[in-house]
Every structure is written in structure tokens, then in C-alpha cells.
Amino acid sequence: MGVVTTAISAAIIAAIGMILAWLGKGRSEDLTQRIDRLEGRIDRRFDVMQASIDGLRSDLTQVALAVGVRPRATNA
């Protein structure tokens, strides 16, 4: 009798586990898609920020050349 009860309990636990895994799978895929979209937005923002920094660096270089700043001496 104990073996039958144990087998029934194991079957019920396995069935519940499979149902939970099936329900969790859809949620996991949804979260993966949301994270991928977030990564794309962050990458685009960093690209815009990098372009802005590059433009600022170019402007500062032009100002330095106009003022007549000389390069620093290197320790060669």
C-alpha cells in the first residue's frame, strides 16, 4: 500500500512540476524579449552619447589649435 501511495504522490508532483515549467516557459521567453529590447535601447543611447562626445572632442581640438596650444613633451 505504501508503494502505491508513494507512486501516486510522485506522479502528482511530477504533473504539477511539468505544469509549472510550462507556465514559466512563456514568462521566461517574454522576459528575454524585454531584456533584448532594453539592451537595444541602451546601445542606441550609448551610440548617440559617443557621437556627442566625439563632436565635443573635435570642437575642443579646433579651439586648442586656434589658440595655439602646443603638444606636451613626451618622455621618450
QUIVEN-V483928 format. One record per residue. RES is the residue in one letter. NEAR is the number of other ideal C-beta (glycine too) atoms within 8 Angstrom. Layout:
BEGIN
res;near
RES;NEAR
RES;NEAR
END
This chain:
BEGIN
res;near
M;4
G;5
V;6
V;7
T;8
T;8
A;8
I;8
S;8
A;8
A;8
I;8
I;8
A;8
A;8
I;8
G;8
M;8
I;8
L;8
A;8
W;8
L;8
G;8
K;8
G;8
R;8
S;8
E;8
D;8
L;8
T;8
Q;8
R;8
I;8
D;8
R;8
L;8
E;8
G;8
R;8
I;8
D;8
R;8
R;8
F;8
D;8
V;8
M;8
Q;8
A;8
S;8
I;8
D;8
G;8
L;8
R;8
S;8
D;8
L;8
T;8
Q;8
V;8
A;8
L;8
A;6
V;6
G;5
V;6
R;4
P;4
R;4
A;4
T;4
N;3
A;2
END
